[in-house]
Amino acid sequence: MKIAVIDLDSIAFTIGHPNKQLDGDGNPMRTDDDSKFLYIDKTDEELIDAADSVMSAIIMKGGFTHYIGFIKGSKTIAERKEINIDYKANRNKESPGWWAFVKKTLIERWGAISVDNMEVDDAVNITRLKLSDSYIVAMDKDLLHLHGTHYNWSKDEWNIIGFEEAYTKFWSDMITGQSGDNIKGIPKKGAKYVENMLLEQTKMPFRTRVFDEYIKHFGEYEGIKEFHKNYSCLKIKETCEGFEIPSPIKFERENVNEQAQRDKQIDSI
């Protein structure tokens, strides 16, 4: 058995991405200033076809026999927002118009699991750590930089991340922060500063030095608060009380084709 543990959020955006608008000759149309393509939303039927096509391709290219897929539910960042009110405050809070339909399609046709009260990254990581012969399937750099072997579906490539590489990446992010999630890190301490820290000859563990950097910059009281806040938001969970590991679903291409044929027969009635 080779199990794909899939972050479906980014896949949903690939499925829902609109089509290029074509002219009468079948050529892509552009804006008046020729700077951008014009797009038109996919129909429900096109979204279903895209979901089946994208999911089948990912699983087959990765050579997986089984899969578990997680997609965003409700209150996913509530816990981290209680610790850091600014966490992901830079994100668009409105879901695209196609989101609900694509999510429903992935749940009904692909057995996707809607994750509530925790982030999809957490559910993916907890699951793959509990199941042998399972691999993270994502394009999210946070997941792909965890220790282990992972499949980047957007590039169709496998990544092997050693413990030292994952360790260094996480503690470096504790210094620099992550702009994508609106995590500030230590002000005015960027990648070059981290690079110089790593070049220093010392027997002190890197994470201890990172903690000391917080104390030096913020002072002891505020430094510990900022360290805890950023650690809690950056650290992808490895366990969670009450979280049940789902059973893997066996992938069978024939079932996907049969479902598509049934759909077309129903539509024709």
C-alpha positions, 0 to 999 in steps of 0.5 A, a space after each residue: 500500500 502506498 498512501 497519499 495524504 493530500 492537502 486539497 486546498 491548493 488542489 481546489 484552487 487548481 480545479 476552480 481556476 477559470 478558463 481562458 476566454 476564446 474568440 471566434 477562432 479559438 484564440 485566447 482573448 486579452 484585455 484592451 491593453 493586452 496585459 492580461 488574458 480574459 477568463 470565464 468561470 467554469 460550468 458545474 460540469 467543467 468543475 466536476 470534470 476538472 476535479 476528476 481529472 486533477 485528482 486522478 492525475 495526481 494519484 496516478 503520477 505519484 504511483 499511489 494505491 490509496 489516499 486520504 484528502 483533507 479540505 478546509 472546514 470551519 474555524 480552522 485558524 481560531 486556535 492560532 488567532 487566539 494566540 496571535 490576532 494578526 495570524 493570516 490577517 493578510 489573507 482574503 477572507 472571502 472564498 471564491 464563488 466556485 469554492 462551495 461547489 468544488 468542495 462538495 464535489 471533492 467530498 461526494 466523489 473523492 471522499 474528501 474530509 472537511 477539517 474543522 477547528 484545525 488547519 489542513 496542514 496539521 491534519 495532513 501531518 498528524 495523519 502521515 506520521 500515524 500511518 506507515 507507507 504514507 506520504 504528504 502530497 502538497 505544493 505548500 512549502 511548509 508541508 514540503 519542508 517537513 522531515 520525510 519524503 513528500 510528493 509535490 504534485 504541482 511539479 510532479 517531483 518527490 522531495 526527501 527532506 532530512 531532519 537537519 534541513 527541516 530543523 534549520 528551516 523551521 528555526 530560521 523561520 522563527 527568526 525571519 517570520 513568514 510574510 504569507 501567514 503574517 508572522 513577523 519573526 524578529 524585526 530587521 532580522 532577515 535571511 542574511 542575518 540567519 545565514 551569518 548565525 549558521 556560519 558561526 562556530 558554536 556548540 550551542 543548539 540553533 534553537 537555543 540561539 534563536 530563543 536567545 535572539 528573542 530575549 536580546 531583541 524584546 527583553 525577557 518578558 516580551 521575548 518569551 511572549 513573542 517566541 511562544 506566539 510565533 512558535 505556536 503559529 509556525 509549528 505544524 502539529 504532530 499530534 492532536 487529542 481527539 483527532 481520528 485518523 481516517 481510513 485510506 480510500 483505495 484508488 481505482 481509475 475504473 470507478 472514476 470513469 464509471 462515475 463520469 459515465 453515470 453522470 453523463 447518462 443522468 444529464 441526458 435524461 
